[in-house]
Amino acid sequence: MGHHIHQNPPSSNRNPKQWRPIDIVSATFFGLVIFFFLLVFTPLGDSLAASGRQTLLLSTMDPRQRQRLVQLIETSRHTQPIEACGADYVDHMPCEDPRRNSQLSREMNYYRERHCPLPDETPLCLVPPPNGYRIPVHWPESLHKIWHSNMPYNKIADRKGHQGWMKEDGDYFIFPGGGTMFPDGAIPYIEKLEQYIPISGGVLRTALDMGCGVASWGGYLLEKGILTISFAPRDSHKAQIQFALERGIPALVAMLGTRRLPFPAFSFDLVHCSRCLIPFTAYNATYFIEVNRLLRPGGYLVISGPPVQWAKQDKEWADLQGVARALCYELIAVDGNTVIWKKPTEDSCLPNQNEFGLALCDNSDDPSQAWYYQLKKCVSRASSVEGHFAIGTIPKWPHRLIKAPSRAMLLKNGIDLFEADTRRWARRVAYYKNSLNVKLGTSAVRNLLDMNAFFGGFAAAIISDPVWVMNVVPAQKLSTLDVIYDRGLIGVYHDWCEPFSTYPRTYDLIHVARIESLIKSSDGSRNRCNLVDLVVEMDRILRPEGTVLIRDSPETIDELARIAHAVRWTATIHDKEPESHGREKILVATKSFWTLSSASH
């Protein structure tokens, strides 16, 4: 029935969408050819090979299913490892996900800051390494070259090749040490700064490099005894921070937008911006005020590039100098496009009148509060923090590492606590190295993370090893991060119920004492999040063949051993060192080196 329409109606209203069987067959054939081509020659093949995984990922996106999976893993009734995420997750950073964050406000770069999904919105899967991933080049060779296949992003090399940042060379990316403002290399640039700043000799120890490129400045300051934390926002495939960490240089993904950076007040001896493109004088100089909060009294601020003596930026350059004057910074030098200021050691001499309307914060402001804390329009007072922490009064490096900082005295029995903590960690680390055969002190470990650092005792105990430690002070715990900086170590605030602001595969060793306390509510009555999600996050940021070292109660360690199995770690449980009191066990685990192709078998 209805076949009469084939009696050719007038051509004007003939339906062009009539298909003959032969058309359908040939279209299907061509479709299959194209599909086959896509499977073989594009990443689609990998992702469809993972489609079994994808259905699982979608099922763990259902909060009830996800919850059930977590419970099965916790009670070791889930015998299979957690599934691998798809190939498009190799650089997954949950809180810096461009697809999610692009929907947010662009005002003051809010959309480029941290914005974390709820755990229920995150698939429970293990982030795979990219195709062709290799165990990273060891330090110190990694300062100069890394495997190209570990992050095959050529954008920086292509765009910045003439500035000596990095270039492709066979299987490697090599780093000649250049930067936009120092195409001849970081070393001559640092030598230029050294004419004006006491870079050697231990006066300065901690530095902050804002918008750091591939962090060559921080990398080359290490041999001068200066420890730099470099930060830049996540950017599409330019992956600056990922390159920095792959090279073995301390770095973090962060953006100076609407909130304070996650560091305590007066912690950096030197703050550096080389073409970091931060509009220091915009929004009533809010960003300059934030830098001032972070800079230790008597410390140095270096800005290279625009607007310093820059064509067509006279007003911005005049404003920048105006803010520095209003805060009584001493102008040390203007050398070409580089300006160097020294911050006063006393509270700012802010006059009542200045064109930016700058005023001191009132005494109720805690300048070290910096976890999701909105930027302030007022200037932090050094006098609001007790103790002697200005450059000149703080001991020189390395003596400041072992002398109890005056900011430790703010805790009850702070000095005794500090000294006991120092002894405890010296004893524990000796045991880790001698009895647990942890690779500390060898070239296999370079980037370390201490998830619950307190005074930085673990980092202090391995100070002579060729490593650096990111010390994390959990945001909901006692704020001791200022003590860590006063010792000449570095770190950040973080809440471990959220993902960490770093790329996958950035740490060789993750250390944590009392992991259970990281997920508990402040009164200890309930868990704010679960250990399975936390271990999956640790797995994301750990390099293949990397080590995890956890100390906790025997019950927690048993639970972690079950979860370790689910994330494909090989774990062993050890007794604590004989001299320690308390009921503690130690779990040492190694992340296995698996790939997407091996994961699907």
NULUM-811063 format. One record per residue (C-alpha): residue number from 1; x, y, z. Coordinates in Angstrom, 3 decimals, padded with zeros to 6 digits. Layout:
REM NULUM-811063
n,X,Y,Z
NUM,X,Y,Z
...
END
This chain:
REM NULUM-811063
n,X,Y,Z
1,000.000,000.000,000.000
2,001.053,003.576,-000.596
3,003.310,002.600,-003.553
4,001.661,005.058,-005.887
5,004.124,007.839,-004.936
6,006.681,006.231,-007.205
7,004.680,007.367,-010.260
8,007.082,010.264,-010.737
9,005.298,013.395,-009.517
10,006.266,016.721,-011.124
11,009.955,017.383,-010.499
12,009.299,020.629,-008.580
13,007.839,018.817,-005.580
14,009.730,015.558,-005.926
15,011.042,014.555,-002.473
16,014.870,014.599,-002.613
17,015.100,012.324,000.478
18,013.865,009.118,-001.244
19,016.560,006.473,-000.856
20,016.890,003.396,-003.035
21,018.114,000.136,-001.488
22,021.398,000.403,-003.425
23,022.022,003.866,-001.837
24,021.466,002.459,001.632
25,023.807,-000.476,001.021
26,026.598,001.702,-000.357
27,026.145,004.354,002.371
28,026.338,001.617,004.993
29,029.453,000.219,003.334
30,031.168,003.624,003.246
31,030.071,004.275,006.824
32,031.692,001.027,007.912
33,034.889,001.850,006.017
34,035.075,005.270,007.673
35,034.291,003.748,011.067
36,037.024,001.119,010.578
37,039.452,003.872,009.566
38,038.564,005.850,012.707
39,039.030,002.781,014.884
40,042.458,002.000,013.519
41,043.918,005.441,013.054
42,042.384,007.604,015.809
43,042.002,007.488,019.608
44,038.357,006.486,019.106
45,039.528,002.878,018.892
46,041.062,003.134,022.354
47,037.993,004.751,023.776
48,035.680,002.153,022.250
49,037.926,-000.619,023.446
50,037.239,001.056,026.752
51,033.504,001.155,026.161
52,033.072,-001.699,028.597
53,034.837,000.583,031.002
54,032.717,003.543,029.931
55,029.483,001.741,030.799
56,030.979,001.030,034.188
57,032.025,004.663,034.563
58,028.504,005.728,033.761
59,027.173,003.299,036.311
60,029.518,004.693,038.981
61,028.161,008.134,038.078
62,024.911,006.953,039.662
63,025.453,007.954,043.309
64,023.810,004.792,044.668
65,025.881,002.496,042.449
66,028.994,004.451,043.351
67,028.233,004.178,047.068
68,027.689,000.429,046.696
69,031.036,000.012,044.917
70,032.823,001.991,047.660
71,031.259,-000.224,050.343
72,032.196,-003.421,048.477
73,035.813,-002.260,048.220
74,035.953,-001.245,051.904
75,034.725,-004.692,052.968
76,036.924,-006.432,050.331
77,033.895,-008.054,048.719
78,034.858,-006.387,045.420
79,037.517,-008.723,044.072
80,038.258,-006.984,040.768
81,040.477,-003.874,040.628
82,038.658,-000.573,040.085
83,038.230,000.018,036.342
84,040.555,002.261,034.356
85,039.199,005.608,033.124
86,039.134,006.196,029.353
87,042.090,007.473,027.319
88,040.714,011.031,027.464
89,041.413,011.037,031.229
90,045.213,010.811,031.032
91,045.627,014.403,032.268
92,042.468,014.525,034.355
93,042.419,017.168,037.107
94,038.966,017.103,038.686
95,039.091,020.626,040.203
96,040.667,022.219,037.132
97,038.528,020.660,034.450
98,038.258,023.176,031.568
99,034.986,021.675,030.333
100,033.350,022.181,033.707
101,034.926,025.492,034.579
102,034.335,027.211,031.229
103,030.691,027.653,032.295
104,031.717,029.873,035.221
105,032.174,033.630,035.523
106,035.248,035.153,033.857
107,035.281,038.082,036.270
108,038.761,038.251,037.882
109,039.544,034.854,036.262
110,037.199,033.100,038.673
111,036.656,030.284,036.139
112,040.372,029.402,036.152
113,040.527,028.839,039.905
114,039.782,025.563,041.733
115,036.187,024.358,041.365
116,035.746,020.779,042.499
117,032.954,018.399,041.584
118,031.175,016.586,044.406
119,032.472,013.028,044.886
120,029.162,011.709,043.514
121,029.803,013.611,040.276
122,033.215,012.003,039.760
123,033.566,008.600,038.113
124,035.330,006.098,040.359
125,038.105,004.982,038.028
126,041.895,004.885,037.828
127,043.593,007.478,035.614
128,045.725,005.697,032.984
129,049.131,006.868,031.752
130,049.329,008.120,028.151
131,050.272,005.734,025.386
132,054.045,005.165,025.373
133,054.555,006.448,028.943
134,057.973,005.639,030.437
135,059.353,005.847,033.961
136,060.543,009.503,034.187
137,064.158,010.541,033.689
138,065.831,010.745,037.114
139,066.965,013.947,038.813
140,069.254,015.844,038.205
141,069.239,014.834,034.528
142,065.492,015.586,034.395
143,066.173,019.307,034.902
144,067.523,019.278,031.336
145,065.449,016.607,029.593
146,062.270,014.519,029.954
147,060.595,011.849,027.826
148,058.530,013.376,025.047
149,056.017,010.494,025.223
150,055.155,011.277,028.867
151,053.524,014.547,027.835
152,053.490,014.828,024.061
153,052.383,018.468,023.959
154,054.423,020.487,021.521
155,052.612,023.807,021.908
156,055.173,025.395,024.229
157,058.104,024.094,022.217
158,056.542,025.449,019.020
159,055.491,028.811,020.452
160,058.409,029.496,022.741
161,061.214,027.705,020.907
162,062.943,030.986,020.078
163,062.910,031.885,023.783
164,064.818,028.775,024.820
165,062.079,027.312,027.050
166,062.147,023.800,025.583
167,062.517,021.950,022.327
168,061.895,018.502,020.969
169,065.003,016.397,020.453
170,064.465,012.779,019.386
171,062.687,010.916,022.208
172,063.117,013.851,024.574
173,062.032,017.379,025.281
174,065.132,019.293,026.286
175,065.150,022.455,028.398
176,067.895,024.931,027.531
177,066.820,026.951,030.607
178,065.360,029.975,028.844
179,062.247,032.014,029.576
180,060.351,034.825,027.919
181,062.324,037.496,029.801
182,065.570,035.506,029.791
183,065.945,033.829,026.368
184,069.694,033.463,027.063
185,068.914,031.163,029.983
186,067.979,031.361,033.641
187,071.597,031.377,034.858
188,072.649,034.776,033.383
189,069.280,036.196,034.521
190,069.812,034.934,038.081
191,073.346,036.370,037.974
192,071.827,039.735,036.994
193,069.435,039.577,039.970
194,072.311,038.632,042.239
195,073.878,042.062,041.694
196,070.969,043.498,043.709
197,069.679,040.647,045.900
198,071.564,038.376,048.363
199,070.712,035.205,046.445
200,073.583,033.121,047.836
201,074.610,032.747,051.447
202,071.420,031.599,053.144
203,069.757,034.994,053.725
204,066.944,033.972,051.380
205,065.532,030.461,051.249
206,061.875,030.277,050.096
207,060.716,031.771,046.802
208,057.430,031.986,044.902
209,057.454,032.079,041.098
210,054.123,033.346,039.751
211,053.023,032.276,036.248
212,056.219,030.306,036.018
213,056.372,028.838,032.488
214,058.258,025.540,032.709
215,059.849,026.686,036.016
216,063.447,027.003,034.845
217,063.968,029.971,037.201
218,063.064,027.826,040.218
219,065.018,024.881,038.832
220,068.260,026.846,038.574
221,067.854,028.578,041.960
222,068.020,025.195,043.719
223,071.797,025.072,043.452
224,071.901,028.430,045.248
225,070.050,026.877,048.195
226,066.776,028.650,047.355
227,063.655,026.485,047.281
228,061.013,027.855,044.909
229,057.392,026.877,044.608
230,056.226,027.696,041.082
231,052.597,028.055,040.084
232,050.545,028.688,036.959
233,046.930,027.951,036.046
234,045.963,024.924,033.996
235,046.128,025.913,030.342
236,045.078,023.992,027.278
237,047.889,021.574,026.390
238,050.584,024.044,027.293
239,050.822,022.048,030.548
240,053.482,024.303,032.103
241,053.108,022.867,035.612
242,053.080,019.318,034.287
243,056.418,019.962,032.573
244,057.834,021.550,035.747
245,056.897,018.557,037.901
246,058.106,016.052,035.310
247,061.456,017.883,035.499
248,061.522,017.453,039.297
249,060.893,021.115,040.166
250,058.380,022.031,042.922
251,055.168,023.297,041.307
252,051.429,023.580,041.813
253,048.430,024.433,039.643
254,046.950,027.698,040.931
255,045.466,030.950,039.698
256,045.510,034.379,041.266
257,041.824,035.186,040.736
258,039.255,035.964,043.425
259,040.773,034.112,046.385
260,043.954,034.127,048.417
261,046.597,031.668,047.261
262,046.760,028.621,049.586
263,049.835,029.787,051.527
264,050.227,031.392,054.969
265,051.163,035.020,055.541
266,054.755,036.273,055.337
267,056.126,032.969,054.079
268,058.206,033.755,050.975
269,061.572,035.500,051.174
270,061.476,036.266,047.457
271,058.502,036.661,045.112
272,059.148,036.636,041.368
273,057.045,037.403,038.306
274,058.644,037.116,034.895
275,056.026,038.160,032.386
276,053.431,036.521,034.621
277,050.742,038.862,033.208
278,049.158,039.444,036.641
279,047.505,042.916,036.627
280,048.982,043.935,039.988
281,047.329,047.341,040.105
282,043.844,046.370,038.845
283,040.898,046.053,041.243
284,042.425,048.647,043.622
285,045.776,046.833,043.643
286,044.175,043.704,045.141
287,046.818,041.418,043.603
288,049.721,043.530,044.823
289,048.166,043.397,048.313
290,048.019,039.584,048.068
291,051.700,039.441,047.082
292,052.406,041.717,050.041
293,050.544,039.258,052.329
294,052.767,036.402,051.127
295,056.092,038.274,051.179
296,058.128,038.071,054.381
297,059.003,041.473,055.889
298,062.433,042.415,054.522
299,061.850,040.147,051.509
300,062.288,040.987,047.819
301,059.785,041.389,044.986
302,061.054,041.044,041.402
303,058.873,041.866,038.381
304,060.261,041.404,034.865
305,058.399,042.301,031.712
306,055.306,044.433,031.255
307,054.576,046.985,032.526
308,058.164,047.663,033.690
309,059.512,050.331,031.321
310,057.311,048.753,028.638
311,056.161,050.499,025.490
312,052.591,051.892,025.687
313,052.270,050.888,029.345
314,053.373,054.128,030.989
315,050.243,054.475,033.099
316,050.394,050.868,034.347
317,054.106,051.282,035.150
318,053.410,054.539,037.016
319,050.568,052.862,038.947
320,052.760,049.901,039.872
321,055.410,052.232,041.275
322,052.657,054.175,043.065
323,051.378,051.072,044.896
324,054.914,050.047,045.892
325,055.490,053.555,047.273
326,052.183,053.521,049.169
327,053.316,050.285,050.836
328,056.759,051.844,051.566
329,058.661,049.323,049.492
330,062.252,050.365,048.900
331,063.130,050.554,045.207
332,066.385,048.593,044.861
333,066.827,048.772,041.083
334,065.199,049.163,037.704
335,067.391,047.263,035.261
336,065.934,047.265,031.753
337,062.515,045.617,032.052
338,063.189,044.271,035.548
339,062.264,046.052,038.767
340,063.368,044.935,042.255
341,061.776,046.121,045.491
342,062.454,045.326,049.143
343,059.528,045.119,051.539
344,059.902,047.080,054.804
345,060.526,045.001,057.933
346,058.053,047.055,059.991
347,054.333,047.399,059.387
348,053.578,049.400,056.297
349,053.818,053.170,056.778
350,050.539,053.512,054.866
351,049.592,057.177,054.942
352,045.908,057.957,055.424
353,045.681,059.231,051.883
354,046.781,057.269,048.837
355,045.303,057.111,045.368
356,044.404,053.423,045.715
357,042.521,053.847,048.972
358,044.794,051.258,050.601
359,044.284,050.775,054.335
360,045.604,048.319,056.905
361,043.362,045.384,057.817
362,041.923,045.524,061.281
363,043.414,043.290,063.953
364,040.681,040.684,063.624
365,041.966,039.680,060.167
366,044.013,036.479,060.229
367,046.408,036.974,057.309
368,047.238,033.251,057.225
369,043.673,032.129,056.514
370,043.893,031.082,052.905
371,041.719,028.093,052.060
372,038.864,029.293,049.791
373,039.306,032.703,051.403
374,038.238,035.736,049.381
375,040.937,038.286,048.567
376,040.829,041.265,050.908
377,040.960,044.912,049.906
378,043.090,045.737,052.963
379,046.799,045.319,053.709
380,047.760,042.525,056.147
381,049.604,043.738,059.239
382,052.830,041.957,060.151
383,052.123,042.971,063.741
384,048.947,040.856,063.724
385,051.225,037.797,063.822
386,053.378,037.323,066.898
387,057.017,036.402,066.659
388,060.192,037.355,064.852
389,060.038,036.256,061.247
390,061.460,039.156,059.205
391,064.526,038.639,057.005
392,067.444,039.553,059.235
393,065.841,038.291,062.447
394,065.110,034.777,061.159
395,068.252,032.585,061.187
396,070.035,032.008,057.893
397,069.566,028.769,055.986
398,070.341,025.977,056.927
399,070.311,026.937,060.622
400,066.666,027.989,060.419
401,065.659,024.406,059.624
402,066.543,023.150,063.111
403,065.928,026.185,065.319
404,062.356,026.275,066.628
405,060.686,029.215,064.822
406,059.029,031.812,067.000
407,055.717,031.136,065.239
408,055.848,027.632,066.801
409,055.613,029.260,070.231
410,052.026,030.270,069.539
411,051.071,026.641,070.235
412,050.890,025.497,073.823
413,054.340,024.035,074.707
414,055.268,024.811,071.084
415,059.041,024.611,071.543
416,058.876,021.226,073.309
417,056.458,019.941,070.662
418,058.788,021.125,067.916
419,061.864,019.471,069.408
420,060.057,016.197,070.109
421,058.673,016.199,066.553
422,062.165,016.740,065.100
423,063.617,013.808,067.087
424,060.643,011.569,066.268
425,060.999,012.078,062.511
426,064.772,011.590,062.492
427,064.167,008.205,064.167
428,061.269,007.256,061.853
429,063.067,008.178,058.635
430,066.156,006.187,059.654
431,063.851,003.189,060.143
432,062.131,003.752,056.768
433,065.487,003.742,055.019
434,067.226,000.957,056.927
435,064.456,-001.497,057.687
436,061.676,-000.866,055.172
437,063.948,-000.423,052.137
438,061.972,002.613,050.982
439,063.889,004.154,048.061
440,064.451,007.436,049.936
441,067.849,008.934,049.226
442,068.130,007.191,045.838
443,067.729,008.782,042.421
444,064.414,006.906,041.970
445,062.608,009.407,044.229
446,062.519,013.141,043.612
447,059.025,014.643,044.073
448,057.589,013.904,047.519
449,054.255,014.742,049.089
450,053.607,014.744,052.839
451,049.816,014.803,053.174
452,049.708,015.668,056.874
453,052.910,017.563,057.540
454,052.363,019.316,060.936
455,055.780,021.014,061.473
456,057.436,019.492,058.373
457,059.429,017.025,060.487
458,059.414,014.336,057.797
459,060.759,016.791,055.179
460,063.389,018.111,057.614
461,064.638,014.588,058.313
462,065.406,013.930,054.608
463,066.824,017.383,053.860
464,070.168,015.952,052.670
465,068.494,013.622,050.144
466,068.157,014.777,046.492
467,064.421,015.415,046.999
468,061.913,018.170,047.657
469,058.735,017.786,049.703
470,055.344,019.413,049.207
471,054.177,019.707,052.826
472,050.400,019.790,053.101
473,048.730,021.177,056.192
474,045.087,020.052,056.082
475,042.797,023.071,055.984
476,040.609,021.837,058.841
477,043.560,021.199,061.200
478,045.764,023.430,063.303
479,047.459,025.905,060.974
480,051.183,025.129,061.274
481,052.159,025.928,057.695
482,053.811,029.215,058.719
483,056.221,027.202,060.909
484,057.072,025.027,057.896
485,057.966,028.140,055.865
486,059.913,029.675,058.757
487,062.022,026.496,058.719
488,062.825,027.071,055.033
489,060.496,024.373,053.697
490,057.481,024.777,051.398
491,053.894,023.593,051.313
492,050.200,024.392,050.866
493,046.879,024.218,052.655
494,044.538,021.556,051.303
495,041.423,019.626,052.268
496,041.890,015.940,051.384
497,038.148,015.444,050.849
498,038.872,017.254,047.545
499,041.309,016.414,044.740
500,044.750,018.052,044.878
501,045.708,020.800,042.410
502,048.246,018.890,040.410
503,048.422,016.823,037.242
504,048.300,013.022,037.304
505,051.612,011.183,037.842
506,053.486,013.986,039.569
507,054.797,012.425,042.814
508,057.313,009.602,043.306
509,056.500,009.074,046.967
510,053.454,009.999,049.031
511,053.811,009.932,052.797
512,051.008,010.263,055.318
513,050.789,009.832,059.053
514,047.265,009.372,060.518
515,045.412,009.252,057.207
516,042.120,008.547,058.994
517,042.258,012.021,060.577
518,042.229,013.644,057.108
519,038.678,012.516,056.383
520,037.148,012.971,059.858
521,034.933,015.879,060.889
522,036.620,018.323,063.283
523,034.981,016.722,066.329
524,035.993,013.259,065.074
525,032.407,012.010,065.141
526,031.959,011.092,061.480
527,033.774,010.773,058.147
528,033.368,013.747,055.796
529,034.438,011.601,052.822
530,035.745,008.066,052.359
531,039.142,006.375,052.195
532,038.407,004.749,048.818
533,038.085,008.135,047.082
534,041.179,009.398,048.884
535,043.264,006.393,047.801
536,042.004,006.731,044.203
537,043.121,010.394,044.311
538,046.536,009.372,045.701
539,046.782,006.890,042.830
540,045.973,009.665,040.323
541,048.863,011.860,041.459
542,051.361,009.031,042.046
543,053.749,008.009,039.281
544,053.733,004.392,038.054
545,056.133,002.373,040.270
546,055.853,005.152,042.870
547,055.679,004.440,046.603
548,053.057,005.165,049.248
549,054.014,005.097,052.923
550,051.172,005.334,055.458
551,051.307,005.104,059.280
552,048.114,004.610,061.226
553,046.241,002.328,063.616
554,046.287,-001.398,062.773
555,042.552,-001.252,061.900
556,042.998,001.603,059.418
557,046.074,-000.062,057.913
558,044.088,-003.291,057.381
559,041.332,-001.358,055.624
560,043.923,000.426,053.458
561,045.496,-002.901,052.468
562,042.102,-003.976,051.096
563,041.705,-000.717,049.160
564,045.315,-000.943,047.895
565,044.402,-004.222,046.210
566,041.492,-002.485,044.444
567,043.789,000.202,042.963
568,046.388,-002.379,041.820
569,049.007,-001.445,044.432
570,051.296,-004.096,045.867
571,051.199,-003.528,049.620
572,053.082,-004.882,052.620
573,052.370,-004.153,056.286
574,055.204,-003.565,058.763
575,055.575,-002.987,062.468
576,056.572,000.504,063.516
577,060.114,001.300,064.656
578,060.806,-000.343,068.043
579,061.458,002.944,069.900
580,058.043,004.443,069.059
581,055.118,004.241,071.434
582,051.502,003.870,070.452
583,049.577,001.345,068.346
584,050.805,002.054,064.846
585,051.441,-000.063,061.800
586,053.078,001.052,058.556
587,051.793,000.227,055.096
588,054.283,000.432,052.216
589,052.716,000.128,048.782
590,053.978,000.334,045.201
591,051.801,001.456,042.314
592,051.992,-001.047,039.495
593,052.808,000.190,036.003
594,049.759,-000.762,033.951
595,048.519,000.658,030.656
596,045.077,000.923,029.084
597,045.720,-002.097,026.870
598,046.776,-004.247,029.838
599,043.900,-002.904,031.959
600,041.233,-004.160,029.597
601,042.488,-007.774,029.651
END
